[in-house]
Amino acid sequence: MNIDFLFETFRKNKDLTALVWNGEKITYQFFIDQTELWSEKFKEEGISAGKVVSLEGDFSPNCISLFLALIAKDCIIVPQSNTNRAGREIKDKLAQVENYIYCDENDHVTWQRADLVSNHQYYSKLKQIKKPGLVLFSSGTSGDPKAAVHDFSLLLEKFKVARRPFTTLNFLLFDHWGGLNTMLHTLSNAGTIVTAKNRSPDEIGKLIQEIEIQLLPATPTFLNLMLLSGIPKKYNLSSLEVITYGAEPMLQTTLKRLKAAFPNIKLQQTYGLIEVGVLRTKSKGDDSLWLKVGGEGYQTRVVEGILHIKTKSTILGYLNADTPMSKDGWFITGDAVEEDGEYLKILGRKSEMINVGGEKVFPTEIENIILTMNNVSDVVVYGEKNPIIGSLICAKVCLLEDEDQKDFSNRLKQLCLQKLDRFKVPVKVIITDKALFGVRFKKSRTL
């Protein structure tokens, strides 16, 4: 069984707390027992090896145990978040879902069968080699989401290497590889997963204080929200030892504020993709965006400014797109980077780059400048097509307090002129009171 190593850890630590959910402590013995019970239920529901199963929920006791049971059964799992159903019908059709399992906010489980038989070539391969599968969807922040198919057994290999256990907040969502990676990493090392009723800054601050969470994985967007909400001063966060951030580029301005708010906490940048998993990283320093990327089973190289990765755990392919592979077998990430010896700096997705009259502009460079302005709480920079110069640079900005549109726009442009080349200065400035990020707490540039 592909997760025997996990259950060996569970049995050795059966009386320890594996999960804190709605204030309730769940032991590792629960997951041993419940996974066996679900295996019997699968027979009733017609769920067998190779079936494509959509599992909707969050990091609740039943949802986690169902996830483990589906891996053990060698099913092909399509994890879905119960907080966001946008585009679900399209995703379900694309994934050729045959069975549905729903875990609601109270962890009640319901079942549904679909009148469909999956027949994609990647699914056929998984059935042939008798391995579990995992289907993950990209966030679609810079275009339509892609459906990536994994041989799940290869992704699980990294969790066999023992690491230090932490009491960890499972912040990233259930349909996000970062969230699943956190869950599996914590369980494989007999740590404690802590789930949140909601992912508001106050709820997270309260949980850190009450349960003495040691590790907080989050996005730069959410960490900025925490700082703006005054969470470091409102709650006792002294138990925190490590804050990891990833899923989108961190702005140097935000990192500087984060370091000032948490001077004694290790700040670590992570790097991962739904196509290859999460790599080991080492930051140059807590206040540095430079990092080493790689670790066991991963090779990296940079070709024409774009990061390439080679690993056995690369996806079998996309269900709805060609896989960007080089002729010699490297996955082309699409992430633009700078190099400094062994260290890299992630500049952003090549697809997010703005072409202004032939000049390449990365939004994060401009956002970093704008975020230093007084009265600015958040900003997203994006390109708007223009028939003459290719694209116009636009900035949507959230303010802390009301300010005259014209005065603010002039102030922003003057600052950018002082710090940036003229072609990087936003032509259009929009003040908005709407959130500039999606349910995964990542900035959306398709505004």
C-alpha positions as CSV (number, residue, x, y, z in Angstrom):
1,M,0.0,0.0,0.0
2,N,1.4,3.4,-1.0
3,I,0.8,4.9,2.4
4,D,2.0,2.1,4.7
5,F,4.8,4.4,5.9
6,L,2.2,6.9,7.1
7,F,0.2,4.4,9.1
8,E,3.4,3.0,10.6
9,T,3.9,6.6,12.0
10,F,0.3,6.7,13.1
11,R,0.6,3.4,15.0
12,K,3.8,4.5,16.8
13,N,2.1,7.8,17.9
14,K,-1.6,6.6,18.2
15,D,-2.3,8.5,21.4
16,L,-0.8,11.8,20.2
17,T,-3.0,14.7,18.8
18,A,-3.0,14.6,15.0
19,L,-5.6,17.3,14.5
20,V,-7.3,20.1,16.3
21,W,-10.7,20.8,14.6
22,N,-13.3,23.2,16.0
23,G,-11.5,22.9,19.3
24,E,-11.7,19.1,19.4
25,K,-8.5,17.0,19.6
26,I,-8.3,14.1,17.2
27,T,-5.7,11.4,17.8
28,Y,-3.7,9.3,15.3
29,Q,-5.7,6.3,16.4
30,F,-8.8,7.9,14.9
31,F,-7.3,8.0,11.5
32,I,-6.2,4.4,11.7
33,D,-9.7,3.3,12.6
34,Q,-11.7,5.7,10.4
35,T,-9.6,4.9,7.3
36,E,-10.5,1.2,7.7
37,L,-14.2,2.0,8.1
38,W,-14.2,4.1,4.9
39,S,-12.7,1.2,3.0
40,E,-15.8,-0.8,3.8
41,K,-18.1,2.1,2.8
42,F,-16.3,2.3,-0.6
43,K,-17.6,-1.1,-1.5
44,E,-21.2,0.0,-0.9
45,E,-20.7,3.1,-3.1
46,G,-19.0,1.3,-5.9
47,I,-15.6,3.1,-5.3
48,S,-12.8,0.8,-6.4
49,A,-9.2,1.1,-7.6
50,G,-8.8,3.5,-10.5
51,K,-12.1,5.3,-9.9
52,V,-12.0,9.1,-10.3
53,V,-13.4,10.5,-7.1
54,S,-14.1,14.2,-6.3
55,L,-13.6,14.8,-2.6
56,E,-15.0,18.2,-1.4
57,G,-14.2,19.6,2.0
58,D,-11.6,21.1,4.2
59,F,-9.1,19.7,6.7
60,S,-11.7,18.0,8.9
61,P,-11.5,14.6,10.6
62,N,-13.7,12.8,8.0
63,C,-12.3,14.6,5.0
64,I,-8.7,13.8,5.9
65,S,-9.4,10.2,6.7
66,L,-11.4,9.8,3.4
67,F,-8.4,11.3,1.5
68,L,-6.1,8.7,3.1
69,A,-8.5,5.9,2.4
70,L,-8.8,6.9,-1.3
71,I,-5.0,6.9,-1.6
72,A,-4.9,3.4,0.0
73,K,-7.6,2.2,-2.5
74,D,-5.5,3.5,-5.4
75,C,-8.2,5.9,-6.5
76,I,-7.7,9.0,-8.6
77,I,-8.5,11.9,-6.3
78,V,-9.9,15.3,-7.3
79,P,-9.7,17.4,-4.1
80,Q,-12.1,20.3,-4.0
81,S,-12.6,23.1,-1.4
82,N,-16.0,23.5,0.1
83,T,-15.5,27.2,0.4
84,N,-15.5,27.9,-3.4
85,R,-17.6,26.2,-6.0
86,A,-16.8,28.6,-8.9
87,G,-16.3,26.8,-12.1
88,R,-17.0,23.4,-10.5
89,E,-19.2,22.0,-13.2
90,I,-16.5,22.6,-15.8
91,K,-13.8,21.1,-13.6
92,D,-15.9,18.0,-12.8
93,K,-16.6,17.4,-16.5
94,L,-12.9,17.9,-17.4
95,A,-11.8,15.6,-14.7
96,Q,-14.3,12.9,-15.7
97,V,-15.5,12.5,-12.1
98,E,-17.2,9.2,-11.5
99,N,-18.0,9.5,-7.7
100,Y,-18.6,12.5,-5.5
101,I,-17.9,12.7,-1.7
102,Y,-19.0,15.8,0.1
103,C,-17.8,16.9,3.6
104,D,-19.8,19.9,4.8
105,E,-18.6,22.5,7.4
106,N,-19.9,20.2,10.2
107,D,-18.0,17.3,8.7
108,H,-21.1,15.4,7.6
109,V,-20.5,13.1,4.7
110,T,-22.7,12.6,1.7
111,W,-22.2,10.4,-1.4
112,Q,-23.2,10.7,-5.1
113,R,-22.5,8.6,-8.2
114,A,-22.1,10.0,-11.7
115,D,-23.3,8.3,-14.8
116,L,-19.8,8.4,-16.4
117,V,-16.8,6.2,-17.0
118,S,-13.4,7.9,-17.1
119,N,-11.3,7.1,-20.2
120,H,-8.4,9.5,-20.4
121,Q,-5.1,8.0,-21.3
122,Y,-3.4,9.2,-18.1
123,Y,-6.1,7.5,-16.0
124,S,-5.7,4.3,-18.0
125,K,-1.9,4.4,-17.3
126,L,-2.6,4.8,-13.5
127,K,-5.0,1.9,-13.6
128,Q,-2.5,-0.2,-15.5
129,I,0.3,0.4,-13.0
130,K,-2.1,0.2,-10.1
131,K,-1.1,3.5,-8.5
132,P,-3.2,6.3,-6.9
133,G,-3.7,9.5,-8.9
134,L,-4.1,13.1,-8.0
135,V,-5.8,15.8,-10.1
136,L,-5.0,19.4,-9.2
137,F,-6.3,22.6,-10.9
138,S,-4.2,25.7,-11.2
139,S,-5.8,28.9,-9.6
140,G,-6.3,30.5,-13.0
141,T,-5.0,33.9,-11.7
142,S,-3.5,34.6,-15.1
143,G,-5.8,32.6,-17.4
144,D,-8.0,29.5,-17.6
145,P,-7.2,26.8,-14.9
146,K,-5.3,23.7,-16.0
147,A,-5.9,20.2,-14.8
148,A,-2.7,18.4,-13.8
149,V,-2.6,14.7,-13.4
150,H,-0.1,13.0,-11.0
151,D,1.0,9.5,-10.2
152,F,0.4,10.2,-6.5
153,S,2.8,7.5,-5.3
154,L,5.7,9.6,-6.7
155,L,4.6,12.7,-4.8
156,L,4.4,10.7,-1.6
157,E,8.0,9.7,-1.7
158,K,9.3,12.9,-0.2
159,F,7.2,12.4,2.9
160,K,9.2,9.3,3.8
161,V,12.1,11.5,4.9
162,A,11.7,12.3,8.6
163,R,11.5,16.0,9.6
164,R,10.9,17.8,12.8
165,P,7.2,17.8,13.9
166,F,5.4,21.1,14.4
167,T,2.0,22.2,15.5
168,T,1.0,23.7,12.2
169,L,-1.9,25.7,10.9
170,N,-3.3,24.2,7.7
171,F,-4.0,27.6,6.1
172,L,-3.9,26.9,2.4
173,L,-7.0,25.3,1.0
174,F,-7.9,21.6,0.5
175,D,-7.8,21.9,-3.3
176,H,-4.3,23.6,-3.2
177,W,-1.2,21.4,-3.3
178,G,0.4,23.7,-0.7
179,G,-2.5,22.8,1.7
180,L,-2.2,19.1,1.0
181,N,1.6,19.2,1.3
182,T,1.3,20.8,4.7
183,M,-1.2,18.1,5.8
184,L,0.9,15.2,4.6
185,H,4.2,16.7,6.0
186,T,2.6,17.2,9.4
187,L,1.0,13.8,9.6
188,S,4.1,12.0,8.3
189,N,6.2,13.5,11.1
190,A,3.5,13.0,13.9
191,G,2.9,16.7,14.2
192,T,-0.4,18.4,14.9
193,I,-2.6,19.9,12.2
194,V,-4.8,22.9,13.3
195,T,-7.7,23.9,11.1
196,A,-9.5,27.2,11.0
197,K,-13.3,27.9,10.9
198,N,-12.5,30.7,8.5
199,R,-9.3,32.2,7.2
200,S,-9.7,35.8,8.5
201,P,-6.6,37.4,10.1
202,D,-8.4,37.6,13.5
203,E,-9.4,33.9,13.4
204,I,-5.8,32.9,12.6
205,G,-4.3,35.2,15.3
206,K,-6.7,33.8,17.8
207,L,-5.8,30.2,16.9
208,I,-2.1,30.9,17.2
209,Q,-2.6,32.3,20.6
210,E,-5.0,29.7,22.0
211,I,-3.4,26.5,20.6
212,E,0.2,27.8,20.5
213,I,0.8,27.1,16.9
214,Q,4.5,26.9,15.9
215,L,4.4,27.0,12.1
216,L,2.3,29.2,9.9
217,P,2.3,28.6,6.1
218,A,0.6,31.4,4.2
219,T,0.6,33.6,1.1
220,P,2.3,37.0,1.0
221,T,-1.2,38.5,0.4
222,F,-2.5,37.0,3.6
223,L,0.6,38.0,5.6
224,N,0.1,41.6,4.4
225,L,-3.5,41.4,5.6
226,M,-2.3,40.2,9.0
227,L,0.0,43.2,9.3
228,L,-2.7,45.7,8.2
229,S,-5.1,44.2,10.8
230,G,-2.6,44.7,13.6
231,I,-2.6,41.0,14.5
232,P,1.0,40.9,15.9
233,K,-0.1,43.4,18.5
234,K,-3.6,42.2,19.1
235,Y,-2.7,38.6,20.0
236,N,0.1,36.7,21.8
237,L,1.9,35.1,18.9
238,S,5.0,34.1,20.9
239,S,4.6,30.4,20.1
240,L,5.3,31.0,16.4
241,E,8.7,29.8,15.4
242,V,8.4,29.7,11.6
243,I,6.4,31.6,9.0
244,T,6.6,30.2,5.5
245,Y,5.4,32.0,2.5
246,G,4.8,31.0,-1.2
247,A,2.2,30.5,-3.9
248,E,2.9,34.0,-5.3
249,P,5.9,36.4,-5.3
250,M,6.6,38.2,-2.0
251,L,7.2,41.9,-2.2
252,Q,10.3,43.2,-0.5
253,T,8.3,45.9,1.1
254,T,6.0,43.3,2.7
255,L,8.9,41.1,3.8
256,K,10.6,44.1,5.5
257,R,7.4,44.9,7.4
258,L,7.0,41.2,8.3
259,K,10.6,41.0,9.7
260,A,10.0,44.1,11.8
261,A,6.8,42.7,13.2
262,F,8.3,39.2,13.9
263,P,12.0,39.8,14.6
264,N,12.5,36.5,16.4
265,I,10.7,34.3,13.9
266,K,12.3,32.4,11.0
267,L,10.8,33.6,7.7
268,Q,11.2,31.1,5.0
269,Q,10.2,31.4,1.3
270,T,8.8,28.2,-0.2
271,Y,8.6,27.2,-3.8
272,G,6.3,24.7,-5.4
273,L,4.1,24.0,-8.4
274,I,1.1,21.8,-8.9
275,E,3.1,20.1,-11.7
276,V,6.1,19.1,-9.7
277,G,5.3,19.4,-6.0
278,V,7.0,21.5,-3.3
279,L,10.8,21.7,-3.4
280,R,13.2,22.1,-0.5
281,T,14.3,25.7,-0.1
282,K,16.9,27.7,1.8
283,S,16.5,31.5,2.0
284,K,19.6,33.7,2.0
285,G,18.3,35.4,5.0
286,D,15.0,36.2,6.8
287,D,14.8,39.6,5.0
288,S,16.0,38.3,1.6
289,L,14.0,37.1,-1.4
290,W,17.0,35.1,-2.7
291,L,16.7,31.4,-2.1
292,K,18.2,28.0,-3.0
293,V,15.8,25.6,-4.6
294,G,16.0,21.9,-5.0
295,G,16.4,19.1,-2.4
296,E,16.1,15.3,-2.6
297,G,14.9,14.2,-6.0
298,Y,14.9,17.6,-7.7
299,Q,17.3,19.2,-10.2
300,T,17.0,22.8,-11.4
301,R,18.5,24.9,-14.1
302,V,17.8,28.4,-15.7
303,V,17.4,28.7,-19.4
304,E,17.0,32.2,-20.9
305,G,15.8,33.5,-17.5
306,I,13.2,30.8,-17.0
307,L,13.4,28.1,-14.3
308,H,13.4,24.5,-15.4
309,I,12.9,21.5,-13.0
310,K,13.6,17.8,-13.5
311,T,12.1,15.3,-11.1
312,K,10.4,11.9,-11.1
313,S,7.3,13.4,-9.6
314,T,6.5,15.7,-12.6
315,I,2.9,15.3,-13.7
316,L,1.9,12.7,-16.3
317,G,0.4,15.7,-18.1
318,Y,-2.6,18.1,-18.3
319,L,-6.1,17.0,-19.1
320,N,-6.7,20.2,-21.1
321,A,-3.3,21.4,-22.4
322,D,0.1,20.4,-23.6
323,T,2.7,19.9,-20.9
324,P,5.6,22.4,-21.3
325,M,8.6,20.0,-21.4
326,S,12.0,20.6,-23.0
327,K,13.3,18.2,-25.5
328,D,15.7,16.8,-22.9
329,G,13.0,16.1,-20.3
330,W,12.9,19.2,-18.1
331,F,9.6,20.8,-17.0
332,I,9.5,24.5,-18.1
333,T,8.0,26.3,-15.1
334,G,7.2,29.6,-16.7
335,D,8.7,31.4,-13.7
336,A,11.2,34.1,-14.6
337,V,14.2,34.3,-12.2
338,E,17.4,36.2,-11.6
339,E,20.5,34.3,-10.6
340,D,23.2,35.1,-8.0
341,G,25.5,32.0,-7.8
342,E,23.4,29.2,-6.2
343,Y,20.6,31.6,-5.3
344,L,17.6,32.6,-7.3
345,K,15.0,35.4,-7.0
346,I,11.5,34.7,-8.4
347,L,10.4,37.6,-10.5
348,G,7.0,36.3,-11.4
349,R,5.2,34.3,-14.1
350,K,6.3,34.9,-17.6
351,S,2.6,35.0,-18.5
352,E,2.2,38.0,-16.1
353,M,5.0,40.0,-17.7
354,I,3.8,43.2,-19.4
355,N,5.2,44.1,-22.8
356,V,5.4,47.9,-23.1
357,G,6.8,48.9,-26.5
358,G,9.1,45.9,-26.5
359,E,10.2,46.4,-22.9
360,K,9.6,43.7,-20.4
361,V,7.9,44.7,-17.1
362,F,7.2,42.5,-14.1
363,P,4.2,43.8,-12.0
364,T,5.9,43.0,-8.7
365,E,8.6,45.6,-9.3
366,I,6.0,48.4,-9.6
367,E,3.8,47.0,-6.8
368,N,6.8,47.0,-4.4
369,I,7.2,50.8,-5.0
370,I,3.5,51.6,-4.7
371,L,3.1,49.6,-1.5
372,T,5.7,52.0,0.2
373,M,3.2,54.9,-0.2
374,N,1.3,56.3,2.8
375,N,-2.4,55.3,2.9
376,V,-1.9,52.2,0.6
377,S,-3.1,48.9,1.9
378,D,-2.8,46.8,-1.2
379,V,-2.1,47.1,-4.9
380,V,-2.1,44.9,-8.1
381,V,-0.4,45.9,-11.3
382,Y,-1.5,44.5,-14.6
383,G,-1.4,45.1,-18.4
384,E,-4.2,46.4,-20.6
385,K,-3.9,45.7,-24.3
386,N,-3.0,48.7,-26.5
387,P,-2.7,48.7,-30.3
388,I,0.2,51.0,-30.4
389,I,2.6,50.0,-27.6
390,G,1.4,46.5,-26.8
391,S,0.2,47.1,-23.3
392,L,-0.6,49.9,-20.9
393,I,0.5,49.5,-17.3
394,C,-2.5,49.8,-14.9
395,A,-2.6,49.8,-11.1
396,K,-5.6,49.0,-8.9
397,V,-5.1,50.3,-5.4
398,C,-6.8,49.8,-2.0
399,L,-6.5,52.7,0.4
400,L,-6.6,52.8,4.2
401,E,-8.6,56.1,4.1
402,D,-10.5,58.0,1.4
403,E,-8.4,60.2,-0.8
404,D,-9.1,62.3,-3.9
405,Q,-8.6,60.2,-7.0
406,K,-6.7,62.8,-9.0
407,D,-4.4,63.8,-6.1
408,F,-3.6,60.2,-5.3
409,S,-2.9,59.3,-8.9
410,N,-0.5,62.2,-9.3
411,R,1.2,61.3,-6.0
412,L,1.6,57.7,-7.2
413,K,3.0,58.6,-10.6
414,Q,5.4,61.1,-9.1
415,L,6.8,58.5,-6.8
416,C,7.1,55.9,-9.6
417,L,8.9,58.5,-11.8
418,Q,11.5,58.9,-9.1
419,K,12.1,55.2,-8.6
420,L,11.4,53.6,-12.0
421,D,12.0,54.0,-15.7
422,R,9.3,56.1,-17.3
423,F,7.8,53.2,-19.3
424,K,7.1,51.3,-16.0
425,V,5.0,54.1,-14.5
426,P,1.3,53.2,-14.5
427,V,-0.8,55.1,-17.1
428,K,-4.1,54.2,-15.4
429,V,-4.6,54.3,-11.7
430,I,-7.8,53.0,-10.2
431,I,-8.9,53.2,-6.5
432,T,-11.1,50.4,-5.4
433,D,-12.6,49.0,-2.2
434,K,-12.8,45.5,-3.6
435,A,-10.4,42.8,-2.6
436,L,-7.5,42.3,-5.0
437,F,-7.2,38.6,-4.4
438,G,-9.1,35.4,-4.7
439,V,-10.2,32.6,-2.3
440,R,-6.7,31.2,-2.3
441,F,-5.4,34.6,-1.0
442,K,-3.3,35.1,-4.1
443,K,-3.4,38.3,-6.2
444,S,-5.5,38.1,-9.4
445,R,-4.1,39.9,-12.4
446,T,-7.2,39.1,-14.6
447,L,-9.0,42.2,-13.3
